[in-house]
Amino acid sequence: MTKKKPVNARSLFFPIMMALTVLLAACSSGNGNEESSPSATTETATPTSSASASPSASETPAAEDGLYSINDFSNVKKNEGEAIKGGSITFGLVSDTPFEGTLNFNFYSGDPDSQVLSWFDEGLLTWDKSYVYTNDGAATYEVSEDGKTFTFTIRDNVNWQDGKPVTAEDWLFAHEVIGNPKYDGPRYDSNFTNIVGMAEYHDGKAKTISGIEVLSEKKLKITYIQSTPSLLTGGVWSYPLAKHIFGVMDVAKISASPEVREKPIGFGPFKVKSIVPGESVVFEKNPDYWRGEPALDEVVLKVINPTTIVQQLETGGVDLVDSFPVDQYPDNATLSNVEFLGTIDRAYTYMGFKLGKWDAEAGKVVPDAKAKMGDVNLRKAMWLAVDNDQVGKKFYHGLRWNATTLIPPSHPEYHDSTNPGVAYDPEMANKILDDAGYKMDGKFRTNPDGSELVINFISMTGGDIAQPLAQYYVQSWQAIGLNVQLEMVEFNSFYDRVGANGEDDPKVDVYQGAWSVGIDVDPSGLYGKDAIYNFPRYESAENDRLLAEGISEKAFDVKVRQDIYKQWQKLMVDEIPVFPTLYRAVLAPVNKRILNYAIGDGTNLYPYQIAVSQDKPFVKE
Amino acid sequence: MWRTVARRLVIMIPQILLLSILVFLMAKAMPGDALTGLLDPSIDPAAMDAQRVRLGLNNPWHVQYWDWITQAVQGDFGQSFRFKMPVSDLIGQRMMNTVWLSLATLILTYLIAIPLGITSGRFNDTWADRLITGYTYIGFAAPLFIFALLMLWVFGFHFGWFPTGGSVEPGTEPGTVQYVASKIYHLLLPAISMALITTVTTVQYLRSEIIDTKQKDFIITARAKGASEARVYNRHILRNSLLPIAAFFGYEITGLIGGTIFIENIFSYPGMGQLFLSSISLRDFSVVTSLVLLYGAASIIGALISDITLSIVDPRIRIK
């Protein structure tokens, strides 16, 4: 199980125009590069200092009533014009914080760093549209009959940028460093503990990792304890660590070493030429790149502030950016010199209901039958009462839209589009509450036993619309007679109180959160009974069964797995420990001179193919 | 006087110690810690706990504080959780950028303030004076961050005269002339933006001092002796009027600290201010506490410098 992280606004907010958003880590939407690192991404509304786009006729997705739809966006850039030889592009890393500079896949923790990394390094494995490993990458793989043993073969022409070959030893070395107790990065997770002998090695009981074997210079064999379909979707650690450089260092000191921070090395299409710590990096092409010589001569990466992103795009200051605040799109949809690419984000926003507590001793959730939100009728009524379709249109111009199930459409194989979720129907909501005995007493309803019902709702601050959005939900619930009290909370307190450390605040009944989901569809890290991030503290036998089946051996059959997750999505719509509110779009503006570029997964376009049709970026007319 | 300075420096130690305790407590009172943001279902909560124990985050605050302060007095401010490098190296990397930016701002502030202040004071109640005081009122009223954004938009993006982010052109070789030129070019716009706002206090001060001094008896005496107008202004009025300005110099440093935090964020200029804000929101405590301590020390030293300069330029004042 990999990669799930809360999406939300982790941001300080200045009274005016300055959103100090901080991106910790996020899965990048690169071409098959994987991060198993998680955490808070940001989705704040970042208003720009100014942005006046004069509406004009153009080929950009048409907006009727100022509404847009993700279906009108392509994730692949239209190629206009002929590629010129060489050229230099500027990539804008949108962040108001400098990148940390831990420039090694085995050590980095922040998303900005991963953006830098993706230009000069890559994983040995790539994946397709369904996020399943392919044999098109720098290494190929074979799985044994029982699905537990993987044999990897690194291609002969895959070399480090100093000319030394990337070897199976290097790959093993990465596992040894991450498994070392002195390792200070965030990678030692269930993917590693699932390797035979890894726990013993980590505890110092074994000198080597028994489950990993170097067969030859370019061949590596890894044996996993449990075979699951998740292994094929991001379950393998595919980033080697150059042993001829780092082998002599103390593991605790690698992350701070100049070989990571100042002269980093990889085997990607570009080489690091120079770094100004925290603000810019110049890459030059790596002519010996294994896929072929890159088309561009140079890539300049610079950090740009979210407040100035539109101006940078207009003036051609940057050709590409790693992310674009969706709420700025309507004002800039007609920018003449860029094309907006779009794809569905691997994320959803949701409402969670607290149904129990976390037992830290046993490491499992303890549902409380008497929990305030324990009645499924109440939860269902609350879902029926909110019009997420309108929320998406009014607050996000259609670039976020009503969510139906807990597996977002970014996983088209598993998202059950036939499941309608629960649609807006306030009359039905009232009826359900009436039938369940929640009687009106004055302005608000009481519990069926006649006691007062006050529901405490917390939501995260950050961004212009955080507050009005939360207010909307409160009003919707008040409209069906529920006394909901809102409290806006900053990111850290929010997750503290929801229970990220296992100490749930008993005063929280309902919360609005967001998850960014991994490339693997398995949701047990968020809804399993032994998952601390199962914030609703929900448990049921049926849920346990489906989650276990989803990663069982029989689930290697995609049809079977699809059916299991279809049932699970249905179960979640019936039981409603949480309900999804919105799915979301990611947008990426690209200067029109850029060729062969795409966002999203499995597009078969790689950074070495990026080219330009003219020397200088197009500027806004 | 040196005894006084020494005594002030000694008093500084408990001041900074108290500050450090306050800062530490406040930092700890913030909800969450550096690991809170790492909500990753694939990481075993036990491993997170092990990290917390390793970082000492579970200890009571006084134990954590003692660990930190004993290290700090030895010059070791600990390790930044986020950057995975020693805090002192990290701050060292950023500090020079902030120092250059502050220095440039300071120079520009006085370059603007002195001629404007003198003109305004000498020719008070003329149109020139009204224009200048008009400007200072606008300067007082305009929040720095709005003004800076405006400057960035007009001169950075609209006219494209200045770079719009960073401290140096990517790819320039450190140590070369281009590198230095590029550095200066990059800090010019942020420095001007900040100077145009911070200078208004000094202009006003200078103006009122000059108007005030103009009416003093000794000026009348100087005039009566037949000193030329230029001599009266340059030798008598100006020298006396600059006193409070010189005294203000130290406090200016404190003001700059606040200003650079905004400016650095707006211009994506990687200095300490930017580091400070991002470290707060990421709960990178070791960096936050070290920076506050540094800022605190700078303010206290700034105040000391003010007192000393005051006693030097004005022999009537003696600090005791």
Contacts between the chains, C-beta under 8 A, distances in Angstrom:
chain1	res1	chain2	res2	distance
A	1	B	41	6.3
A	1	B	42	5.3
A	2	B	42	5.3
A	3	B	40	7.7
A	3	B	42	6.9
A	4	B	39	8.0
A	4	B	40	7.0
A	4	B	41	4.7
A	4	B	42	7.4
A	5	B	39	6.0
A	5	B	40	6.3
A	6	B	39	5.0
A	10	B	37	6.3
A	10	B	281	6.5
A	11	B	281	6.7
A	12	B	277	6.5
A	12	B	280	7.0
A	12	B	281	5.0
A	14	B	145	6.8
A	16	B	143	7.4
A	16	B	145	6.6
A	16	B	146	6.4
A	17	B	145	7.3
A	17	B	146	7.4
A	17	B	149	6.1
A	18	B	145	6.2
A	18	B	262	8.0
A	18	B	265	6.4
A	18	B	266	7.0
A	20	B	265	6.5
A	20	B	277	5.5
A	20	B	278	7.2
A	20	B	281	6.5
A	22	B	278	5.7
A	22	B	281	4.9
A	22	B	282	5.7
A	24	B	37	4.8
A	24	B	38	7.3
A	24	B	282	7.0
A	25	B	38	7.9
A	36	B	42	6.4
A	37	B	40	6.9
A	38	B	38	6.6
A	38	B	39	6.3
A	38	B	40	3.5
A	38	B	41	7.6
A	38	B	42	7.4
A	38	B	43	7.8
A	39	B	37	4.9
A	39	B	38	4.9
A	39	B	39	5.7
A	39	B	40	6.3
A	40	B	37	4.7
A	40	B	39	7.0
A	49	B	149	4.5
A	49	B	150	7.7
A	49	B	152	7.1
A	49	B	153	5.2
A	50	B	153	5.8
A	96	B	265	5.9
A	96	B	268	7.1
A	96	B	274	7.5
A	96	B	278	7.4
A	97	B	274	6.7
A	97	B	277	7.9
A	97	B	278	3.7
A	98	B	270	4.6
A	98	B	274	6.6
A	98	B	275	7.4
A	98	B	278	7.7
A	100	B	82	5.9
A	100	B	83	4.9
A	100	B	84	7.3
A	101	B	83	6.8
A	101	B	85	7.9
A	102	B	83	7.2
A	102	B	84	5.4
A	107	B	84	7.1
A	109	B	38	7.6
A	109	B	82	7.2
A	109	B	84	7.8
A	110	B	82	7.0
A	184	B	84	6.2
A	185	B	84	7.8
A	186	B	38	6.1
A	186	B	40	7.2
A	186	B	43	6.9
A	188	B	43	7.5
A	188	B	47	6.2
A	189	B	40	6.8
A	189	B	42	4.1
A	189	B	43	4.5
A	189	B	44	7.1
A	189	B	47	7.5
A	190	B	42	4.8
A	190	B	43	7.6
A	190	B	44	7.0
A	191	B	42	6.6
A	193	B	44	7.2
A	255	B	84	4.4
A	255	B	85	7.9
A	256	B	84	5.9
A	256	B	85	4.7
A	256	B	86	7.4
A	261	B	85	7.3
A	273	B	171	6.8
A	274	B	170	7.3
A	274	B	171	5.5
A	274	B	173	7.9
A	276	B	166	7.1
A	276	B	167	7.0
A	276	B	168	5.7
A	276	B	170	6.5
A	277	B	93	5.4
A	277	B	270	7.5
A	278	B	93	7.5
A	278	B	94	7.6
A	278	B	270	4.4
A	279	B	165	7.6
A	279	B	166	4.4
A	279	B	167	6.2
A	279	B	168	7.7
A	279	B	170	7.9
A	279	B	268	7.2
A	279	B	270	4.8
A	280	B	166	5.7
A	280	B	168	7.8
A	280	B	170	3.7
A	280	B	171	7.8
A	281	B	170	7.0
A	282	B	170	5.0
A	282	B	171	4.0
A	300	B	170	4.9
A	300	B	171	6.9
A	301	B	170	7.7
A	302	B	165	6.6
A	302	B	166	5.9
A	302	B	170	5.9
A	303	B	165	6.8
A	303	B	166	7.0
A	303	B	268	5.8
A	303	B	270	7.7
A	304	B	164	7.8
A	304	B	165	5.5
A	304	B	268	6.2
A	305	B	165	6.3
A	305	B	265	7.2
A	305	B	266	7.0
A	305	B	267	7.7
A	305	B	268	4.4
A	307	B	149	7.0
A	307	B	266	7.0
A	308	B	152	6.8
A	308	B	156	7.8
A	308	B	157	7.2
A	308	B	164	6.0
A	308	B	165	7.1
A	308	B	268	7.6
A	311	B	153	6.7
A	311	B	156	7.6
A	311	B	157	4.0
A	311	B	164	7.1
A	312	B	157	8.0
A	312	B	164	6.9
A	314	B	157	7.4
A	315	B	157	5.9
A	315	B	160	6.5
A	317	B	164	6.5
A	363	B	45	7.2
A	363	B	46	7.9
A	490	B	31	7.1
A	491	B	32	7.6
A	491	B	37	7.6
A	491	B	281	7.8
A	492	B	30	6.9
A	492	B	31	4.6
A	492	B	32	2.8
A	492	B	36	5.1
A	492	B	37	7.5
A	492	B	283	6.4
A	493	B	31	3.7
A	493	B	32	6.8
A	495	B	32	7.0
A	495	B	36	5.8
A	495	B	39	6.4
A	496	B	31	4.9
A	496	B	32	5.5
A	496	B	36	6.6
A	500	B	36	6.1
A	500	B	39	5.7
A	501	B	36	7.5
A	502	B	45	6.9
A	518	B	42	7.9
A	524	B	41	8.0
A	525	B	41	2.6
A	525	B	42	6.0
A	526	B	41	5.8
A	531	B	41	5.8
A	532	B	45	4.7
A	533	B	39	6.2
A	533	B	41	4.9
